Amino acid sequence: MSFPSRASLETRARDLRFLVCEGGYWLASLGILLAGIVLLPFVALGVGLYAVPSLLEMLNRLAARAQARAAGFSSAVLPFDRRRLTGRHSFTELAALLSSPETRRDVAWLLFHCAFAVPAAALALALPVGAVLYVVAAPFWPLFPPKAPLELTIAVTRWTDALLMILLGLGYAVAAWLLLPWLARRISDATLGILSPRRFAELSRRISDLSAARANALAAHAAELRRIERELHDGAQNRLVGVVMMLGLAQRAAETDPAAAMPFLGRAQDAATEALAGLRAAVHDIYPPVLDELGLGGAAASLTSRSPVPCSLNTSGLRRAPAAVEAAAYFVLAEALTNAAKHADASRIDVVLQTESSPREDILVIQVNDDGRGGARAGSPETAGSAETAGSAEAAGRSGTGLAGIARRAAAFGGKLVLASPDGGPTVVRVELPCAF
């Protein structure tokens, strides 16, 4: 007879933890179900519509956690992020939320969880506890007085009864050993099966995500072209026109007085030098050469060293990414540092660059923390522009010209901007860029 291996025992313990955890969340599921039942008549009358978004948000969060637990237990890959329910909704939007496929899946999971989570958890606990109790307690039946014998399944008053209880406890142990993995797999598979969208919905959502990413990429590309055109027109082009004018004046002066042409030639040389510097800056803004020379970590160190606010940089978890992703990360970091220096009134900035791995892909994370006054909002460029036109550049900076550009650049790569900036600070700007865009 071979004893169970340590790996098998750890697997059973993991199954037990998963089932007990699902049973623990049963109270939350039951609470949401009862709240929905109580709210249903008021929704029909129209009065309860104001509570629907909050209830759906709680259900969405609970289902998201259940999906994450099931995926972690079964090592499954979740292909898409779940929806986020925030903000206010009109009557039409509420009706769409209630009838959406996501809501139907969440409600179906809620009914399943309320029906089966507690029985599965109770069985998962009762079998091993019963096995230990029967096997350990039965041999001690002689310690109990005859008028109050040991009560297990039957009253144990002799060794035959004790042996029978020990065999029953061993049967419980075998049942627990075989049943726990099966129960845990059924619960996790059912959870993923109910909450995961069907293939058609997956493809539809993927097409929508790709279309949005393509639109953002085109918008970001157009914005970059306009910026480069402005820089060339206002910088290098004007200086080159100045060079031509100075050379023309020098030529005319040289015809009558060669010595008088020398100042014009010197000014032309200065203008040409400035034009060359402007062209180098424009090329640098397209793709910084420092990325090729030093990589993203070295380029980030160069940026932080030039910041007027003291900066710390942590690149311990950073790995190389595609060139386009590293270039986007470089410009995101430059814009975030500029925003913090100009508008945050911060005394310190902490920058973290790292690569987070997941079963789906690697994510390049740029996180910039400052101890400033907060209040930053990732507003639209139009809103920020109007604030600046009104004469408040500070309001424009905090409402989001730079942050809107960061969000747009991240979206072009299928990434996202996560901003936390309560009034009074601190501000945390986190940008996630998929490396396999």
Secondary structure, DSSP 8 states (H G I E B T S, - for coil): -----HHHHHHHHHHHHHHHHHHHTHHHHHHHHHHHHHHHHHHHHTGGGGGHHHHHHHHHHHHHHHHHHHHHHHT----S------S---HHHHHHHHHSHHHHHHHHHHHHHHHHHHHHHHHHHHHHHHHHHHHHHGGGGGGS-TTS-EESSSEE-SHHHHHHHHHHHHHHHHHHHHHHHHHHHHHHHHHHHHHS--HHHHHHHHHHHHHHHHHHHHHHHHHHHHHHHHHIIIIIIHHHHHHHHHHHHHHHHHHH-HHHHHHHHHHHHHHHHHHHHHHHHHHHHHS-HHHHHHHHHHHHHHHHHT-SS-EEEE-TT-----HHHHHHHHHHHHHHHHHHHHHS--S-EEEEEEEEE-SS-EEEEEEEEE-S--------HHHHHHHHHTT-HHHHHHHTHHHHHHHHHHHHTT-EEEEE--TT--EEEEEEEES--
